[in-house]
Amino acid sequence: MTQQLIVGLIVAAAAFYAVWRWMPAGWRRSAARKLASGTHRAGLVDQERADQLAASLAKTSGCGSCDSCGSCGPKAADKKESSKEAGRGALSTHSR
């Protein structure tokens, strides 16, 4: 009986993690704020720690979502600079 309860808790935690991980970023940020404010109202943490908790929960790990990592590619200004440099390099090799 105890083993079944432990396995049930593990499966429930894994399901919760999967739902949280693949939840849209807007929903995740909103849920993180609500959860953090609930812990503050319950007296479990102070306001500063609640804000840190909300920020931590709102993030996603890895490259599953483009809301926080910033590594999807160069910004528009970087693209212009790199295309200018590539153009200069191409001209110098063709002019020989």
JOGIBEL-V299818 format. One record per residue. N is the residue number from 1. PHI is phi in whole degrees, -180 to 180 (none if undefined). OMEGA is omega in degrees with one decimal (* if undefined). Layout:
{{N & PHI & OMEGA} {N & PHI & OMEGA}}
//
This chain:
{{1 & none & -178.8} {2 & -65 & 179.2} {3 & -62 & 179.7} {4 & -65 & 177.4} {5 & -66 & 179.1} {6 & -64 & 178.8} {7 & -63 & 177.8} {8 & -62 & 177.7} {9 & -67 & 178.1} {10 & -64 & 179.3} {11 & -65 & 178.7} {12 & -65 & 178.3} {13 & -65 & 178.7} {14 & -66 & 178.0} {15 & -65 & 178.2} {16 & -62 & 178.9} {17 & -62 & -179.0} {18 & -63 & 178.2} {19 & -64 & -179.4} {20 & -64 & -176.3} {21 & -66 & -175.4} {22 & -98 & 176.7} {23 & -67 & 175.5} {24 & -56 & -173.8} {25 & -58 & 179.2} {26 & -63 & 178.4} {27 & -66 & -178.7} {28 & -63 & 178.5} {29 & -64 & 179.6} {30 & -65 & 179.2} {31 & -65 & 179.0} {32 & -64 & 177.9} {33 & -63 & -179.4} {34 & -65 & 179.7} {35 & -66 & 179.6} {36 & -66 & 178.8} {37 & -68 & 176.4} {38 & -67 & 177.5} {39 & -68 & 177.8} {40 & -70 & 179.3} {41 & -63 & 179.6} {42 & -76 & 178.4} {43 & 85 & -179.1} {44 & -78 & -179.8} {45 & -140 & 175.7} {46 & -85 & -174.3} {47 & -63 & -179.0} {48 & -63 & 179.0} {49 & -68 & 177.0} {50 & -65 & 177.2} {51 & -66 & 177.5} {52 & -65 & 178.4} {53 & -63 & 179.3} {54 & -62 & 179.2} {55 & -65 & -179.2} {56 & -68 & -179.3} {57 & -71 & -178.0} {58 & -74 & 179.9} {59 & -73 & 173.9} {60 & -119 & -179.8} {61 & -95 & 176.8} {62 & 71 & -176.5} {63 & -109 & -178.4} {64 & -75 & -177.4} {65 & -149 & -176.4} {66 & -94 & -177.6} {67 & -88 & -174.9} {68 & -141 & -170.6} {69 & -79 & 177.7} {70 & 73 & -177.4} {71 & -107 & -177.9} {72 & -73 & 179.0} {73 & 160 & -179.7} {74 & -69 & 177.8} {75 & -74 & -176.1} {76 & -60 & -179.9} {77 & -65 & 178.5} {78 & -67 & 179.2} {79 & -66 & 179.9} {80 & -64 & -179.7} {81 & -65 & -178.2} {82 & -69 & 178.3} {83 & -72 & 176.2} {84 & -66 & 179.8} {85 & -65 & 179.0} {86 & -67 & 178.5} {87 & -66 & 177.8} {88 & -65 & 179.3} {89 & -65 & 179.9} {90 & -66 & 179.9} {91 & -68 & -177.4} {92 & -70 & 179.5} {93 & -80 & -180.0} {94 & -82 & -175.6} {95 & -83 & -179.6} {96 & -76 & *}}
//
